[in-house]
Amino acid sequence: MTQSVVVQVGQCGNQIGCCFWDLALREHAAVNQKGIYDEALSSFFRNVDTRVVGDGGSISKGKICTLKARAVLIDMEEGVVNEILQGPLRDVFDSKQLITDISGSGNNWAVGHKVFGSLYQEQILEKLRKSAEHCDCLQCFFIIHSMGGGTGSGLGTFLLKMLKDEFPDVYRFVTSVYPSGEDDVITSPYNSILAMKELNEHADCVLPIDNQSLFDIISKIDLMVNSGKLGTTIKPKSLVTSSAGAVKKRHQKPFDAMNNIVANLLLNLTSSARFEGSLNMDLNEISMNLVPFPQLHYLVSSLTPLYTLADVNIPTRRLDQMFSDAFSKDHQLIRADPKHSLYLACALMVRGNVQVSDLRRNIERLKPSLQFVSWNQEGWKTSLCSVPPVGHSHSLLALANNTCVKPTFMELRERFMRLYKKKAHLHHYLQIEGMEESCFMEALSSLSGLIEEYNQLDATKSMPVEDFPRLSVAM
């Protein structure tokens, strides 16, 4: 069994991480009634005897003593991390896993990357090494951060390079939350562009999440529940969008529902690593099958169902509808329409009581309406995990390497240029040691190069698919 370490950076990264650990514990509790520390739990949790002085004694088999998350929590403001340590998850983390400061990065990528990066490099490295030492077979680092702020974008991408240098053979999956056009951080286009260059160079897979998409999804669900039309079939509280059934939080915050959706994406992504299944997909298989070119490692994710249905006997047609939903733009976690763009590859990660025949049937049904690149017409990767998410009979996460991410990057570039042409707020960055105007130019050039790669692929959309002759086998 392989293990993974979650590295949550900045306010956004730690809030999403908190939701992830809460939901993961509930999933394991639902299937692990006897409280035995098993392989499924070991993928993301350590079993520790806290009576042993020092680092605690690790227990590999038998009853659960104290579960500790395989995680490193980093934030240059104490607020969110302190909240986690005082909340229901306080026993899952300890002080050896935390790195905090009190000053914050002031929404400045250069402060997070250049100042705090060099200041905390040794501490971060020590905690990452410690986490790795506790793993029998470390397979993946999951980095969760936002692109618009200072710590998430700056320090988050700094440690990404550290991971590449220190653990070159361990996969780096990055969940990046991109700011919306109405973002209240004026410098977010600078931070995002500077962070993009680092993601291009040092990540294996990036799951871009768009704040606006999350907000739109929550608004649609609220509308459906409150309209009364679907009140009998949709439960107002879904584990995908709320913390229903969790240890009661003192107060729900506006971002909680949005963070919960991203946490569910990570739950489904890691389900094959955590549970048994007839067709499990290893995390390295995602990178291997979905990233044909090293720089084009941005995967568009969609999640379904996004709400809990009241009825338990779900007919087959609803199962088919789930597959259709996964390819509709309403279920994408980034504002994009993959159906009208070019697919390089696609992965379907299904959970629950779903048969391989259901998978095949729906792939054959959907295939004609999706345009795949000419050299990868059979670019499907599928996985079946038998354990569904809590509160659902089944779920589906679709990951698509698709040229539909291009408009998001182009919009980011436009917003950057609007600021940069006026040299607005530039002095805040240039006063940081090691930061020069050439850093902005290099970042812009890196992003433009990425957009151009997508342009070249889009240009092949109308090319005919060659049906190459196959070797005939004599029977």
C-alpha positions as CSV (number, residue, x, y, z in Angstrom):
1,M,0.0,0.0,0.0
2,T,1.3,3.4,-0.9
3,Q,1.1,6.6,1.2
4,S,0.5,10.2,0.3
5,V,1.3,13.5,2.2
6,V,-1.0,16.5,2.0
7,V,0.7,19.9,2.1
8,Q,-1.8,22.7,2.7
9,V,-0.5,26.2,2.3
10,G,-2.1,29.6,3.1
11,Q,-5.6,30.4,4.3
12,C,-7.5,28.8,1.4
13,G,-5.3,25.6,1.4
14,N,-5.8,25.0,5.1
15,Q,-9.5,25.6,5.0
16,I,-9.9,23.1,2.1
17,G,-7.5,20.7,3.9
18,C,-9.6,20.9,7.0
19,C,-12.7,19.9,5.1
20,F,-10.8,17.0,3.4
21,W,-9.6,15.5,6.7
22,D,-13.0,15.8,8.2
23,L,-14.7,14.0,5.3
24,A,-12.0,11.4,5.0
25,L,-12.4,10.4,8.6
26,R,-16.1,10.1,8.2
27,E,-15.7,7.9,5.1
28,H,-13.3,5.6,6.9
29,A,-15.6,5.5,10.0
30,A,-18.5,4.4,7.8
31,V,-16.6,1.3,6.5
32,N,-14.4,0.6,9.5
33,Q,-16.8,-0.2,12.3
34,K,-14.4,-2.1,14.4
35,G,-11.8,0.6,14.6
36,I,-9.0,-1.4,13.2
37,Y,-6.0,0.4,11.7
38,D,-5.9,-1.1,8.2
39,E,-4.1,-0.4,4.8
40,A,-6.9,1.9,3.7
41,L,-6.3,4.2,6.7
42,S,-2.5,4.0,6.4
43,S,-2.6,5.7,3.0
44,F,-3.3,9.1,4.6
45,F,-3.1,8.5,8.4
46,R,-0.6,7.2,10.9
47,N,-1.6,5.2,14.0
48,V,0.3,6.7,16.9
49,D,0.7,5.7,20.5
50,T,0.8,9.1,22.2
51,R,2.1,7.6,25.4
52,V,5.5,7.1,23.8
53,V,7.7,10.1,24.4
54,G,9.1,12.0,21.4
55,D,7.5,11.4,18.0
56,G,5.0,8.9,19.3
57,G,5.2,5.2,18.6
58,S,3.8,4.2,15.2
59,I,1.6,1.1,15.3
60,S,1.2,-0.6,12.0
61,K,-1.5,-3.2,13.0
62,G,-4.4,-3.7,15.4
63,K,-6.7,-1.2,17.1
64,I,-6.6,2.5,16.3
65,C,-4.9,4.5,19.1
66,T,-4.6,8.0,17.8
67,L,-4.8,8.8,14.1
68,K,-2.5,11.5,12.8
69,A,-2.9,13.0,9.4
70,R,0.0,12.6,7.0
71,A,0.0,16.4,6.5
72,V,2.1,19.6,6.8
73,L,0.2,22.8,7.5
74,I,1.8,26.1,6.5
75,D,0.4,29.6,6.8
76,M,2.1,32.9,7.4
77,E,-0.9,34.0,9.4
78,E,-1.9,32.1,12.5
79,G,-5.7,32.5,12.3
80,V,-6.9,29.5,10.2
81,V,-4.3,27.0,11.6
82,N,-5.2,28.0,15.2
83,E,-8.9,27.6,14.4
84,I,-8.1,24.0,13.2
85,L,-6.2,23.3,16.3
86,Q,-9.1,24.4,18.5
87,G,-11.7,22.6,16.4
88,P,-13.0,19.0,16.2
89,L,-9.9,18.0,14.2
90,R,-7.3,19.2,16.8
91,D,-6.2,15.6,17.7
92,V,-5.4,14.8,14.0
93,F,-2.5,17.2,13.9
94,D,0.3,18.2,16.3
95,S,2.7,21.1,16.6
96,K,5.4,19.1,14.7
97,Q,3.3,19.4,11.5
98,L,2.8,23.1,11.6
99,I,4.6,26.2,10.3
100,T,3.1,29.6,11.0
101,D,4.1,33.2,11.3
102,I,2.1,36.2,12.4
103,S,2.8,38.8,9.8
104,G,1.2,37.3,6.6
105,S,2.4,37.9,3.1
106,G,0.4,41.0,2.3
107,N,-1.1,39.5,-0.9
108,N,2.3,39.7,-2.4
109,W,3.8,36.6,-4.2
110,A,7.3,38.0,-3.8
111,V,7.0,38.1,0.0
112,G,5.7,34.5,0.1
113,H,8.2,33.2,-2.4
114,K,11.4,35.2,-1.8
115,V,11.1,36.3,1.9
116,F,9.3,33.5,3.7
117,G,10.7,30.9,1.2
118,S,14.3,31.5,2.3
119,L,13.3,32.2,5.9
120,Y,11.4,28.9,6.4
121,Q,13.2,26.7,3.9
122,E,15.0,24.5,6.4
123,Q,11.9,24.2,8.7
124,I,9.7,23.2,5.8
125,L,12.2,20.7,4.5
126,E,12.6,19.1,7.9
127,K,8.9,18.6,8.3
128,L,8.5,17.2,4.8
129,R,11.4,14.8,5.4
130,K,9.8,13.7,8.7
131,S,6.5,13.1,6.9
132,A,8.3,11.1,4.2
133,E,10.2,9.0,6.8
134,H,6.9,7.9,8.3
135,C,5.8,6.4,5.0
136,D,6.7,2.9,3.8
137,C,6.2,3.8,0.2
138,L,5.6,7.5,-0.4
139,Q,3.9,7.9,-3.7
140,C,2.5,11.5,-3.9
141,F,2.5,14.9,-2.4
142,F,-0.8,16.8,-2.6
143,I,-0.3,20.5,-2.5
144,I,-3.5,22.6,-1.8
145,H,-3.2,26.4,-2.3
146,S,-4.8,29.4,-3.9
147,M,-3.3,31.5,-6.7
148,G,-4.5,35.0,-5.8
149,G,-3.0,35.6,-2.3
150,G,0.6,35.9,-1.2
151,T,1.3,32.8,0.9
152,G,-0.6,30.3,-1.1
153,S,0.8,31.5,-4.4
154,G,4.3,32.5,-3.3
155,L,5.3,30.0,-0.6
156,G,3.1,27.3,-2.1
157,T,5.0,27.4,-5.4
158,F,8.4,27.8,-3.5
159,L,7.9,24.5,-1.7
160,L,6.8,22.9,-5.0
161,K,10.3,23.4,-6.3
162,M,11.7,22.1,-3.0
163,L,9.7,18.9,-3.4
164,K,11.0,18.5,-6.9
165,D,14.6,18.9,-5.8
166,E,14.3,16.8,-2.6
167,F,11.9,14.1,-3.7
168,P,12.3,14.0,-7.6
169,D,10.6,10.5,-7.9
170,V,7.5,11.4,-5.8
171,Y,4.5,12.7,-7.8
172,R,3.4,16.3,-7.1
173,F,-0.4,16.8,-7.5
174,V,-1.4,20.4,-7.1
175,T,-4.9,21.7,-6.4
176,S,-4.9,25.4,-7.3
177,V,-7.8,27.7,-6.6
178,Y,-7.8,30.5,-9.2
179,P,-9.3,33.9,-8.4
180,S,-12.5,35.1,-10.1
181,G,-12.6,38.3,-12.2
182,E,-14.3,40.1,-9.3
183,D,-11.6,39.1,-6.8
184,D,-11.1,41.6,-4.0
185,V,-7.3,41.2,-4.0
186,I,-6.2,43.9,-6.5
187,T,-2.8,42.2,-7.0
188,S,-4.2,38.7,-7.7
189,P,-3.3,38.8,-11.4
190,Y,0.4,39.4,-10.6
191,N,0.4,36.6,-8.0
192,S,-1.4,34.2,-10.3
193,I,0.9,34.8,-13.3
194,L,4.1,34.5,-11.2
195,A,2.7,31.3,-9.6
196,M,1.8,29.8,-13.0
197,K,5.4,29.8,-14.2
198,E,6.3,27.7,-11.1
199,L,3.4,25.3,-11.8
200,N,4.5,24.9,-15.4
201,E,8.0,24.0,-14.4
202,H,7.6,21.9,-11.2
203,A,4.2,20.2,-11.0
204,D,3.3,16.8,-12.4
205,C,-0.5,17.4,-12.4
206,V,-2.5,20.6,-11.6
207,L,-6.2,20.6,-10.9
208,P,-7.3,24.2,-11.5
209,I,-10.4,25.2,-9.6
210,D,-12.2,28.4,-10.3
211,N,-13.8,30.3,-7.4
212,Q,-16.5,31.6,-9.7
213,S,-17.5,28.1,-10.8
214,L,-17.7,26.9,-7.2
215,F,-19.9,30.0,-6.4
216,D,-22.2,29.3,-9.4
217,I,-22.6,25.6,-8.3
218,I,-23.6,26.6,-4.8
219,S,-26.0,29.2,-6.1
220,K,-27.7,26.7,-8.5
221,I,-28.1,24.1,-5.7
222,D,-29.6,26.7,-3.4
223,L,-32.0,27.8,-6.1
224,M,-33.1,24.2,-6.8
225,V,-33.7,23.5,-3.1
226,N,-35.5,26.7,-2.3
227,S,-37.7,26.7,-5.5
228,G,-39.6,23.8,-4.0
229,K,-39.9,22.1,-7.4
230,L,-37.3,19.5,-6.5
231,G,-37.7,19.7,-2.8
232,T,-38.9,16.1,-2.5
233,T,-36.0,14.6,-4.4
234,I,-33.1,16.8,-3.2
235,K,-32.0,17.1,0.4
236,P,-31.1,20.6,1.4
237,K,-27.9,19.5,3.1
238,S,-25.4,17.5,1.0
239,L,-22.0,16.3,2.2
240,V,-20.6,17.7,-1.0
241,T,-21.6,21.2,-0.2
242,S,-22.0,21.3,3.6
243,S,-20.7,19.8,6.7
244,A,-24.0,18.1,7.6
245,G,-23.5,15.4,10.2
246,A,-20.0,16.6,11.2
247,V,-19.1,17.7,14.7
248,K,-21.1,20.9,14.8
249,K,-19.0,23.9,13.8
250,R,-19.5,27.1,15.7
251,H,-20.7,28.9,12.6
252,Q,-20.8,28.1,8.9
253,K,-18.8,30.5,6.8
254,P,-19.6,31.6,3.2
255,F,-16.7,29.7,1.8
256,D,-17.4,26.4,3.7
257,A,-19.7,25.1,1.0
258,M,-17.2,26.0,-1.8
259,N,-14.3,24.4,0.1
260,N,-16.4,21.3,0.7
261,I,-16.7,20.8,-3.1
262,V,-12.9,20.9,-3.5
263,A,-12.5,18.5,-0.6
264,N,-14.9,16.1,-2.3
265,L,-12.9,16.3,-5.5
266,L,-9.8,15.2,-3.5
267,L,-11.7,12.4,-1.7
268,N,-12.8,11.0,-5.0
269,L,-9.3,11.4,-6.5
270,T,-7.8,9.5,-3.7
271,S,-10.5,6.8,-3.2
272,S,-8.6,4.2,-5.2
273,A,-5.6,4.7,-3.0
274,R,-7.8,4.4,0.2
275,F,-10.3,1.6,-0.6
276,E,-10.7,-1.6,-2.5
277,G,-12.2,-1.7,-5.9
278,S,-12.6,-4.0,-8.9
279,L,-10.7,-1.6,-11.1
280,N,-8.6,0.7,-9.0
281,M,-6.5,3.4,-10.5
282,D,-3.1,4.3,-9.0
283,L,-2.3,8.0,-8.7
284,N,0.8,7.6,-10.9
285,E,-1.5,6.2,-13.6
286,I,-3.3,9.5,-13.8
287,S,-0.1,11.4,-14.7
288,M,1.0,8.6,-17.0
289,N,-2.2,8.4,-19.0
290,L,-3.5,11.9,-18.9
291,V,-0.3,14.0,-19.5
292,P,1.1,13.3,-22.9
293,F,3.2,16.5,-22.9
294,P,5.1,17.6,-19.8
295,Q,3.8,21.2,-19.7
296,L,0.2,20.3,-20.6
297,H,-0.5,18.9,-17.1
298,Y,-3.6,20.9,-16.3
299,L,-6.7,18.7,-15.8
300,V,-10.2,20.0,-15.8
301,S,-12.3,18.3,-13.1
302,S,-16.1,17.7,-12.8
303,L,-18.0,16.2,-10.0
304,T,-21.4,14.5,-9.8
305,P,-23.7,14.3,-8.0
306,L,-23.3,17.7,-6.4
307,Y,-26.3,17.2,-4.1
308,T,-27.9,14.3,-2.2
309,L,-31.0,12.7,-3.6
310,A,-33.7,11.7,-1.1
311,D,-34.6,8.4,-2.8
312,V,-32.4,5.4,-2.2
313,N,-33.5,3.2,-5.2
314,I,-31.8,5.1,-7.9
315,P,-32.8,3.9,-11.4
316,T,-30.3,3.1,-14.2
317,R,-31.2,6.1,-16.2
318,R,-30.1,8.3,-13.3
319,L,-26.7,6.5,-13.4
320,D,-26.5,7.3,-17.1
321,Q,-27.5,10.9,-16.3
322,M,-24.5,11.0,-13.9
323,F,-22.1,10.3,-16.8
324,S,-23.9,13.0,-18.9
325,D,-23.6,15.5,-16.1
326,A,-19.9,14.9,-15.8
327,F,-19.4,16.3,-19.3
328,S,-21.8,19.3,-18.9
329,K,-20.3,22.7,-18.1
330,D,-22.6,23.0,-15.1
331,H,-20.6,20.4,-13.2
332,Q,-17.1,21.6,-14.1
333,L,-15.0,23.1,-11.3
334,I,-13.6,25.6,-13.7
335,R,-15.6,27.8,-16.1
336,A,-15.0,25.8,-19.3
337,D,-16.9,23.7,-21.8
338,P,-14.8,20.6,-22.7
339,K,-17.4,19.3,-25.1
340,H,-16.6,22.0,-27.6
341,S,-12.9,21.7,-27.2
342,L,-10.3,19.1,-27.9
343,Y,-9.6,16.1,-25.5
344,L,-6.1,14.8,-25.1
345,A,-7.3,12.2,-22.6
346,C,-10.0,11.6,-20.1
347,A,-10.2,9.7,-16.8
348,L,-13.5,8.5,-15.2
349,M,-13.2,7.7,-11.5
350,V,-16.4,6.0,-10.3
351,R,-17.4,5.1,-6.8
352,G,-20.1,2.8,-5.5
353,N,-22.1,-0.1,-6.9
354,V,-21.4,0.5,-10.6
355,Q,-20.5,-2.2,-13.0
356,V,-17.8,-2.2,-15.6
357,S,-20.6,-2.7,-18.2
358,D,-22.1,0.6,-17.0
359,L,-18.8,2.3,-17.6
360,R,-18.4,0.8,-21.1
361,R,-22.0,1.6,-22.1
362,N,-21.7,5.2,-21.2
363,I,-18.3,5.7,-22.8
364,E,-19.7,4.3,-26.0
365,R,-22.8,6.5,-25.7
366,L,-20.8,9.7,-25.0
367,K,-17.8,9.1,-27.3
368,P,-19.5,10.5,-30.6
369,S,-20.2,13.8,-29.0
370,L,-16.6,14.4,-27.7
371,Q,-13.7,15.4,-29.9
372,F,-10.4,13.5,-29.1
373,V,-7.1,14.4,-30.5
374,S,-6.4,12.4,-33.7
375,W,-3.5,10.3,-32.2
376,N,-5.4,9.3,-29.0
377,Q,-8.9,8.4,-30.1
378,E,-9.1,5.7,-27.3
379,G,-7.7,8.0,-24.6
380,W,-10.0,6.8,-21.8
381,K,-8.8,5.7,-18.3
382,T,-11.3,4.3,-15.9
383,S,-11.4,3.3,-12.3
384,L,-14.1,1.6,-10.1
385,C,-13.9,2.0,-6.3
386,S,-16.5,-0.1,-4.4
387,V,-16.9,2.3,-1.5
388,P,-19.2,5.3,-2.3
389,P,-18.9,8.7,-0.6
390,V,-21.0,9.0,2.7
391,G,-24.5,9.9,1.9
392,H,-24.4,8.8,-1.8
393,S,-25.0,5.5,-3.5
394,H,-22.4,6.3,-6.2
395,S,-20.4,9.3,-7.5
396,L,-18.2,10.2,-10.5
397,L,-15.1,12.3,-10.8
398,A,-14.1,13.1,-14.4
399,L,-10.6,14.4,-15.1
400,A,-10.1,15.8,-18.6
401,N,-6.9,17.0,-20.2
402,N,-8.7,19.3,-22.5
403,T,-7.8,22.5,-24.4
404,C,-10.8,24.2,-22.8
405,V,-8.5,25.5,-20.0
406,K,-7.0,27.9,-22.5
407,P,-9.6,30.7,-22.0
408,T,-9.0,30.7,-18.3
409,F,-5.3,31.3,-18.9
410,M,-6.0,33.9,-21.6
411,E,-8.3,35.8,-19.2
412,L,-5.6,35.7,-16.6
413,R,-3.1,37.1,-19.0
414,E,-5.5,40.0,-20.0
415,R,-6.1,40.9,-16.3
416,F,-2.3,40.8,-15.7
417,M,-1.7,43.1,-18.7
418,R,-4.3,45.7,-17.6
419,L,-2.3,46.1,-14.3
420,Y,1.2,45.7,-15.8
421,K,0.7,48.3,-18.6
422,K,0.1,51.0,-15.9
423,K,2.9,49.5,-13.7
424,A,0.2,49.6,-11.0
425,H,1.3,48.2,-7.6
426,L,4.6,47.0,-9.1
427,H,6.8,48.8,-6.6
428,H,5.4,46.5,-3.8
429,Y,7.1,43.6,-5.6
430,L,10.3,45.3,-6.8
431,Q,11.3,46.4,-3.3
432,I,11.6,42.7,-2.3
433,E,15.2,41.5,-2.6
434,G,15.8,39.2,-5.5
435,M,12.7,40.5,-7.3
436,E,13.2,42.2,-10.6
437,E,10.9,43.3,-13.5
438,S,12.4,40.5,-15.6
439,C,10.6,38.1,-13.2
440,F,7.2,39.4,-14.6
441,M,8.4,39.1,-18.2
442,E,9.6,35.6,-17.7
443,A,6.3,34.6,-16.1
444,L,4.3,36.2,-18.9
445,S,6.5,34.5,-21.5
446,S,5.9,31.1,-19.7
447,L,2.1,31.6,-19.8
448,S,2.1,32.7,-23.4
449,G,4.1,29.7,-24.4
450,L,1.5,27.4,-22.6
451,I,-1.4,29.2,-24.4
452,E,0.5,28.7,-27.7
453,E,0.8,25.0,-27.1
454,Y,-3.0,24.8,-26.6
455,N,-3.5,26.9,-29.8
456,Q,-1.4,24.4,-31.8
457,L,-3.5,21.5,-30.6
458,D,-6.7,23.4,-31.3
459,A,-5.5,23.9,-34.8
460,T,-5.6,20.1,-35.3
461,K,-9.3,19.9,-34.4
462,S,-10.5,19.6,-38.0
463,M,-7.8,17.1,-39.0
464,P,-9.2,13.7,-40.2
465,V,-8.6,10.7,-37.9
466,E,-6.5,8.2,-39.7
467,D,-7.6,4.6,-39.4
468,F,-4.2,2.8,-39.5
469,P,-4.2,-0.8,-40.7
470,R,-3.8,-3.4,-38.0
471,L,-1.8,-6.6,-38.2
472,S,-4.2,-9.5,-38.9
473,V,-3.7,-12.5,-36.7
474,A,-4.1,-15.9,-38.2
475,M,-6.4,-18.1,-36.1
